Amino acid sequence: MFSAVERLVAFRYLRAKRQEGFISVVAWFSLLGIMLGVATLIIVMSVMNGFRAELLGRIIGLNGHLTVTSVERRIEDYQNLAAQLMKSEHVVYATPLIEGQVMASAKNAAGGALVRGLRAADFEARPILRDSIIAGGLDRFRGGEGILIGVRMANRFGLSVGDNLTLISPTGTVTAFGTVPRMKAFRIDGIFEVGMYEFDNTYIYMPLPEAQTFFKTGDAAGSIEIMTDDADHARRIAFDLNKMLPPGYHATDWQRVNVSFFNALEVERNVMALILSLIVVVAAFNVISSQIMLVQDKARGIAILRTMGAGRGAILRIFFMTGSSVGVIGTVLGATLGISFATNIETIRQWIQSLSGLTLFDAEIYFLSKLPAKIDPMEVGLTIAFALAISLLASIYPAWRAARLDPVEVLRYE
């Protein structure tokens, strides 16, 4: 497509002389702009993908894909109902659950917490919970005693395995002297860290019999959480389960519960992609301006090439090559930088944070303890294709303008 002479002349034009220094500076800024635009787009999209994937994995891994509730807010025959749900081909396991807000108190400190009462077997059936224990164990939990708390709650109250945590229920016991808050001290037998600030700071796991006694629900559960074989089809599975559930019971999928949150993430991701794409477009305009200036500066050389027999096609290809080279080099460098940065983003964050002393990713605000990044090969490919397309399109007009120069008119006024 490009002859050896055309390549020689094109790359000779890319190496600017001293008098062409300004044109060279503009070209370098164009290359830098494309490189930074591509790198930034890849990094931001990877972080947004990682953030969504981490939140999604933890939320549905901890809360289940479906939740079965009753209009009476209590499920009396929860064991038989859970066994009935397990007969569905898409249900992996069903977890009877009691959930309630409490006030936690220890060592002259107090704060709100959320108690989740469930069976030890159900706790161990969830890998994200089973593998999150960093201190203590589940021996007493399996026996129906003790509680498990998050690492941030333990740090907040200054607690460790073996200490007691007092829980105060908002629904007290009615006596002749009025309503007395119901409180009880529980021994901490394990500390977990799932990597989400809300769970590590607020959640308390308790054996189901202990939770039933503490909340005075009798032999009943508040809800049944269901894990399915395909979280993406949870809505369809919920529709099928609602047909088989007894009257008064309803299954709700995780997509319906968290729809606003994940829609907001998707909108933010699309807007960020659109805004960052403008960086590449602006850099492409710099390519156009630098190439137009190069054409003006090389008008005499173009006229000489034409008089020596070079056709308009050859001139067009020469200047198309000079302009597109800036875009191609910038895109390749930007993609390399973006992928490398996204792959090591947590290490880079910790390094910058240790040098500056600033908190760059506050877990209390962003829910996660680490800065996530998930590189999507398809998105990287689309970003590279977009940058190359913009760069090649930006090179067409200056090249066409160079090919349209009349050598007679140029040499007449030289």
C-alpha positions as CSV (number, residue, x, y, z in Angstrom):
1,M,0.0,0.0,0.0
2,F,2.9,2.4,0.8
3,S,6.0,2.4,-1.3
4,A,9.5,2.6,0.2
5,V,9.9,6.1,-1.1
6,E,6.6,7.3,0.5
7,R,7.6,5.8,3.8
8,L,11.0,7.4,3.6
9,V,9.6,10.9,2.9
10,A,6.8,10.5,5.5
11,F,9.2,9.6,8.3
12,R,11.6,12.3,7.2
13,Y,8.8,14.8,7.7
14,L,8.2,13.4,11.2
15,R,11.8,14.3,12.1
16,A,11.5,18.1,12.3
17,K,14.4,20.5,11.8
18,R,15.2,23.4,14.0
19,Q,13.0,25.8,12.0
20,E,10.1,23.4,12.2
21,G,10.3,23.2,16.0
22,F,6.8,24.6,16.7
23,I,5.2,22.1,14.4
24,S,7.1,19.3,16.2
25,V,5.9,20.6,19.6
26,V,2.3,20.5,18.4
27,A,2.7,17.0,17.0
28,W,4.3,15.8,20.3
29,F,1.4,17.3,22.2
30,S,-1.0,15.5,19.9
31,L,0.7,12.2,20.6
32,L,0.7,12.9,24.3
33,G,-3.0,13.8,24.3
34,I,-4.0,10.6,22.5
35,M,-1.8,8.6,24.8
36,L,-3.2,10.1,28.0
37,G,-6.8,9.9,26.6
38,V,-6.5,6.2,25.8
39,A,-4.7,5.4,29.1
40,T,-7.2,7.4,31.2
41,L,-10.2,5.8,29.4
42,I,-8.9,2.3,30.0
43,I,-8.0,3.0,33.7
44,V,-11.3,4.6,34.6
45,M,-13.4,2.0,32.8
46,S,-11.4,-0.8,34.5
47,V,-11.9,0.8,37.9
48,M,-15.7,1.2,37.2
49,N,-15.9,-2.4,36.1
50,G,-14.0,-3.6,39.1
51,F,-16.1,-1.5,41.5
52,R,-19.3,-2.9,40.1
53,A,-18.1,-6.5,40.0
54,E,-16.8,-6.3,43.6
55,L,-19.9,-4.8,44.9
56,L,-22.1,-7.1,42.9
57,G,-20.2,-10.2,44.0
58,R,-20.2,-9.3,47.7
59,I,-23.8,-8.1,47.8
60,I,-25.3,-11.1,46.2
61,G,-22.8,-13.4,47.9
62,L,-23.7,-12.1,51.3
63,N,-27.4,-11.4,50.9
64,G,-28.4,-14.1,48.5
65,H,-29.9,-14.0,45.0
66,L,-33.6,-14.2,46.2
67,T,-35.4,-13.5,49.4
68,V,-38.6,-15.1,50.4
69,T,-40.7,-13.1,52.8
70,S,-44.2,-13.4,54.4
71,V,-46.9,-10.8,54.7
72,E,-46.9,-11.6,58.4
73,R,-43.1,-10.8,58.6
74,R,-42.5,-14.3,60.1
75,I,-42.2,-17.7,58.7
76,E,-43.4,-20.4,61.1
77,D,-42.8,-23.5,59.1
78,Y,-39.5,-22.4,57.7
79,Q,-37.8,-25.8,57.7
80,N,-40.4,-27.4,55.4
81,L,-40.6,-24.3,53.2
82,A,-36.8,-24.3,52.8
83,A,-36.9,-28.0,51.9
84,Q,-39.7,-27.3,49.4
85,L,-37.6,-24.5,47.8
86,M,-34.6,-26.8,47.6
87,K,-36.5,-29.1,45.3
88,S,-36.4,-26.4,42.5
89,E,-33.8,-27.2,39.9
90,H,-32.3,-23.7,40.1
91,V,-32.0,-23.4,43.9
92,V,-28.6,-24.3,45.3
93,Y,-29.6,-23.8,49.0
94,A,-32.2,-21.9,51.1
95,T,-31.2,-20.2,54.3
96,P,-33.7,-19.4,57.0
97,L,-32.8,-16.1,58.5
98,I,-33.6,-13.7,61.3
99,E,-32.5,-10.1,60.9
100,G,-32.8,-7.3,63.4
101,Q,-31.3,-3.9,64.3
102,V,-29.6,-3.7,67.7
103,M,-27.5,-1.4,69.8
104,A,-24.0,-2.8,70.4
105,S,-22.1,-1.8,73.5
106,A,-18.6,-2.6,74.8
107,K,-15.9,-0.8,76.8
108,N,-17.8,2.4,77.2
109,A,-18.5,2.6,73.4
110,A,-21.8,2.0,71.6
111,G,-23.1,2.0,68.1
112,G,-25.8,0.5,65.8
113,A,-25.4,-3.0,64.4
114,L,-27.4,-5.5,62.3
115,V,-27.8,-9.0,63.7
116,R,-28.2,-11.8,61.2
117,G,-29.2,-15.1,62.7
118,L,-28.6,-18.2,60.6
119,R,-27.6,-21.8,60.9
120,A,-23.9,-22.7,61.1
121,A,-24.2,-25.0,58.0
122,D,-25.7,-22.1,56.0
123,F,-22.9,-19.8,57.1
124,E,-20.2,-22.3,56.0
125,A,-22.1,-23.0,52.7
126,R,-21.2,-19.4,51.5
127,P,-17.6,-19.2,50.5
128,I,-17.4,-15.4,50.9
129,L,-18.4,-15.8,54.6
130,R,-16.6,-19.1,55.3
131,D,-13.3,-17.8,53.9
132,S,-13.5,-14.4,55.6
133,I,-12.7,-15.6,59.1
134,I,-9.4,-14.0,60.1
135,A,-9.5,-14.7,63.9
136,G,-11.2,-17.3,66.0
137,G,-13.3,-20.0,64.5
138,L,-16.8,-21.6,64.2
139,D,-16.6,-24.3,66.9
140,R,-19.0,-22.7,69.4
141,F,-21.0,-21.2,66.6
142,R,-21.8,-24.7,65.3
143,G,-23.0,-25.5,68.8
144,G,-25.4,-22.7,68.8
145,E,-23.4,-20.2,70.9
146,G,-21.3,-17.2,70.4
147,I,-21.3,-14.5,67.7
148,L,-19.1,-13.4,64.8
149,I,-18.3,-9.7,64.2
150,G,-16.5,-7.8,61.5
151,V,-13.0,-6.6,61.8
152,R,-13.9,-2.9,61.7
153,M,-16.4,-3.3,64.4
154,A,-13.8,-5.1,66.5
155,N,-11.4,-2.3,65.9
156,R,-14.1,0.3,66.7
157,F,-14.9,-1.2,70.1
158,G,-11.4,-2.5,70.8
159,L,-12.5,-6.1,70.9
160,S,-10.8,-9.4,70.2
161,V,-11.8,-13.1,70.2
162,G,-13.0,-14.1,73.7
163,D,-14.4,-10.7,74.7
164,N,-18.0,-10.0,75.4
165,L,-20.3,-7.7,73.3
166,T,-23.6,-6.5,74.8
167,L,-26.5,-6.3,72.4
168,I,-29.6,-4.2,73.2
169,S,-32.8,-4.9,71.3
170,P,-35.0,-2.0,70.4
171,T,-38.1,-4.0,71.3
172,G,-37.9,-4.3,75.1
173,T,-39.7,-6.5,77.6
174,V,-43.0,-5.1,79.0
175,T,-43.1,-5.1,82.8
176,A,-45.2,-3.6,85.6
177,F,-42.7,-0.7,85.6
178,G,-42.9,-0.1,81.8
179,T,-40.9,-1.4,78.9
180,V,-37.4,-2.5,79.8
181,P,-34.8,-2.8,77.0
182,R,-33.8,-6.4,76.4
183,M,-30.0,-6.8,76.6
184,K,-27.6,-9.7,76.6
185,A,-23.9,-10.1,76.6
186,F,-22.5,-12.5,73.9
187,R,-19.0,-14.0,73.6
188,I,-17.1,-13.2,70.4
189,D,-15.8,-16.4,68.9
190,G,-14.7,-15.2,65.5
191,I,-13.8,-12.0,63.5
192,F,-14.4,-11.8,59.8
193,E,-13.3,-9.5,57.0
194,V,-15.3,-9.6,53.8
195,G,-13.8,-6.4,52.3
196,M,-16.9,-4.3,52.4
197,Y,-17.0,-1.5,55.0
198,E,-20.7,-1.8,55.7
199,F,-20.5,-5.5,56.5
200,D,-17.2,-5.4,58.4
201,N,-18.4,-2.5,60.5
202,T,-22.0,-3.2,61.1
203,Y,-22.9,-6.9,60.7
204,I,-23.1,-9.5,63.5
205,Y,-23.7,-13.1,62.8
206,M,-25.4,-15.2,65.4
207,P,-26.6,-18.8,65.5
208,L,-30.3,-19.1,64.5
209,P,-31.5,-20.5,67.9
210,E,-29.7,-17.7,69.8
211,A,-31.3,-15.1,67.5
212,Q,-34.7,-16.6,67.9
213,T,-34.3,-16.4,71.7
214,F,-32.9,-12.9,71.7
215,F,-35.6,-11.5,69.4
216,K,-38.3,-13.7,71.0
217,T,-39.6,-14.9,67.7
218,G,-40.2,-18.5,68.9
219,D,-39.5,-21.2,66.4
220,A,-39.9,-18.9,63.4
221,A,-37.7,-17.2,60.8
222,G,-38.0,-13.7,59.4
223,S,-37.1,-14.7,55.8
224,I,-35.5,-17.3,53.7
225,E,-32.5,-16.3,51.5
226,I,-31.9,-18.3,48.4
227,M,-28.8,-18.9,46.3
228,T,-29.4,-20.0,42.7
229,D,-27.2,-21.5,40.0
230,D,-27.4,-18.3,37.9
231,A,-27.6,-14.9,39.6
232,D,-28.2,-13.2,36.2
233,H,-31.5,-15.1,35.8
234,A,-32.7,-14.5,39.4
235,R,-35.7,-12.5,38.2
236,R,-37.0,-15.4,36.0
237,I,-36.3,-17.9,38.8
238,A,-38.2,-15.6,41.3
239,F,-41.2,-15.6,38.9
240,D,-41.2,-19.4,38.8
241,L,-40.9,-19.7,42.6
242,N,-43.8,-17.3,43.2
243,K,-46.0,-19.8,41.4
244,M,-45.2,-22.6,43.8
245,L,-45.0,-20.6,47.0
246,P,-48.0,-20.8,49.4
247,P,-50.4,-17.8,49.6
248,G,-48.9,-14.9,51.6
249,Y,-45.3,-15.6,50.6
250,H,-43.3,-13.7,47.9
251,A,-39.8,-14.1,46.4
252,T,-37.9,-10.9,45.5
253,D,-34.7,-11.0,43.4
254,W,-31.5,-9.1,44.1
255,Q,-31.9,-7.0,40.9
256,R,-35.2,-5.6,42.1
257,V,-33.8,-4.8,45.5
258,N,-30.7,-3.1,44.2
259,V,-31.9,-1.7,40.9
260,S,-31.5,2.0,41.8
261,F,-27.9,1.5,43.0
262,F,-26.6,-0.5,40.0
263,N,-28.5,1.8,37.6
264,A,-26.7,4.7,39.1
265,L,-23.4,3.0,38.7
266,E,-24.1,2.2,35.0
267,V,-25.1,5.8,34.3
268,E,-22.0,7.1,35.9
269,R,-19.9,4.6,34.0
270,N,-21.4,5.7,30.6
271,V,-21.0,9.4,31.4
272,M,-17.4,9.0,32.4
273,A,-16.7,7.1,29.2
274,L,-18.3,9.8,27.1
275,I,-16.4,12.6,28.9
276,L,-13.0,10.9,28.7
277,S,-13.6,10.1,25.0
278,L,-13.5,13.8,24.4
279,I,-9.8,13.9,25.4
280,V,-9.1,11.7,22.4
281,V,-11.2,13.9,20.1
282,V,-9.4,17.0,21.3
283,A,-6.1,15.4,20.7
284,A,-7.3,14.4,17.2
285,F,-7.9,18.1,16.4
286,N,-4.3,18.8,17.4
287,V,-3.3,16.2,14.9
288,I,-5.2,18.1,12.2
289,S,-3.7,21.5,13.2
290,S,-0.1,20.1,13.3
291,Q,-0.6,18.4,9.9
292,I,-2.1,21.5,8.3
293,M,0.9,23.5,9.5
294,L,3.3,20.8,8.2
295,V,1.6,20.9,4.8
296,Q,2.0,24.7,4.7
297,D,5.6,24.4,5.7
298,K,6.4,21.7,3.2
299,A,4.4,23.2,0.3
300,R,7.6,23.8,-1.8
301,G,8.8,20.3,-1.2
302,I,5.4,19.0,-2.2
303,A,5.6,21.0,-5.4
304,I,9.1,19.6,-6.2
305,L,7.9,16.1,-5.6
306,R,5.0,16.6,-8.0
307,T,7.2,18.0,-10.7
308,M,9.5,15.0,-10.3
309,G,6.6,12.7,-11.1
310,A,4.9,12.0,-7.8
311,G,1.2,11.8,-8.2
312,R,-1.5,13.2,-6.0
313,G,-2.1,9.7,-4.5
314,A,1.5,9.4,-3.4
315,I,1.4,12.9,-1.7
316,L,-1.9,11.9,0.0
317,R,-0.4,8.7,1.3
318,I,2.8,10.4,2.5
319,F,0.9,13.0,4.7
320,F,-1.7,10.4,5.7
321,M,1.2,8.3,7.0
322,T,2.7,11.2,9.0
323,G,-0.6,12.1,10.6
324,S,-1.7,8.5,11.4
325,S,1.7,7.6,12.8
326,V,1.1,10.1,15.6
327,G,-2.3,8.5,16.4
328,V,-1.0,4.9,16.1
329,I,2.0,5.5,18.3
330,G,0.0,7.5,20.9
331,T,-2.7,4.8,21.0
332,V,-0.2,1.9,21.5
333,L,1.6,3.8,24.2
334,G,-1.7,4.8,25.9
335,A,-3.0,1.2,25.8
336,T,0.2,-0.1,27.3
337,L,0.2,2.6,30.0
338,G,-3.5,2.1,30.8
339,I,-3.3,-1.7,31.1
340,S,-0.2,-1.6,33.2
341,F,-1.6,1.1,35.5
342,A,-5.0,-0.7,35.9
343,T,-3.3,-4.1,36.6
344,N,-1.2,-2.6,39.5
345,I,-3.6,0.1,40.6
346,E,-3.9,-1.0,44.2
347,T,-0.1,-1.2,44.6
348,I,0.2,2.3,43.1
349,R,-2.5,3.7,45.3
350,Q,-0.8,2.4,48.4
351,W,2.6,3.7,47.3
352,I,1.1,7.2,46.6
353,Q,-0.8,7.1,49.8
354,S,2.3,6.2,51.8
355,L,4.3,9.1,50.2
356,S,1.6,11.8,50.5
357,G,0.0,10.7,53.7
358,L,-3.5,11.2,52.1
359,T,-6.4,8.8,52.1
360,L,-7.0,8.2,48.4
361,F,-9.7,5.6,48.7
362,D,-11.8,5.8,51.9
363,A,-13.5,2.5,52.6
364,E,-16.2,4.4,54.6
365,I,-17.2,6.3,51.5
366,Y,-16.7,3.7,48.7
367,F,-17.8,0.6,50.7
368,L,-14.8,-1.5,49.6
369,S,-11.5,-1.8,51.4
370,K,-9.3,-2.0,48.3
371,L,-9.4,-0.1,45.0
372,P,-10.7,-2.7,42.5
373,A,-9.9,-2.8,38.7
374,K,-11.2,-5.3,36.2
375,I,-9.9,-5.0,32.7
376,D,-12.4,-5.9,30.0
377,P,-10.6,-7.1,26.8
378,M,-13.6,-6.0,24.7
379,E,-13.7,-2.5,26.2
380,V,-9.9,-2.2,25.7
381,G,-10.3,-3.3,22.1
382,L,-13.1,-0.8,21.5
383,T,-11.1,2.0,23.1
384,I,-8.1,1.3,20.9
385,A,-10.3,1.0,17.8
386,F,-12.0,4.3,18.6
387,A,-8.7,6.1,19.1
388,L,-7.2,4.7,15.9
389,A,-10.4,5.6,14.0
390,I,-10.4,9.2,15.2
391,S,-6.6,9.5,14.5
392,L,-6.9,8.1,11.0
393,L,-9.9,10.3,10.2
394,A,-8.0,13.4,11.5
395,S,-5.2,12.6,9.1
396,I,-7.4,12.5,6.0
397,Y,-8.1,16.2,5.5
398,P,-4.5,17.5,5.8
399,A,-3.4,14.7,3.5
400,W,-6.1,15.6,1.0
401,R,-5.2,19.2,1.2
402,A,-1.5,18.4,0.5
403,A,-2.5,16.3,-2.5
404,R,-4.6,19.2,-3.9
405,L,-1.7,21.7,-3.9
406,D,-1.0,23.1,-7.4
407,P,2.9,22.8,-7.9
408,V,2.8,25.6,-10.5
409,E,1.1,28.1,-8.1
410,V,3.4,27.1,-5.3
411,L,6.6,27.5,-7.2
412,R,5.5,30.7,-9.0
413,Y,5.3,32.6,-5.7
414,E,8.4,31.0,-4.1
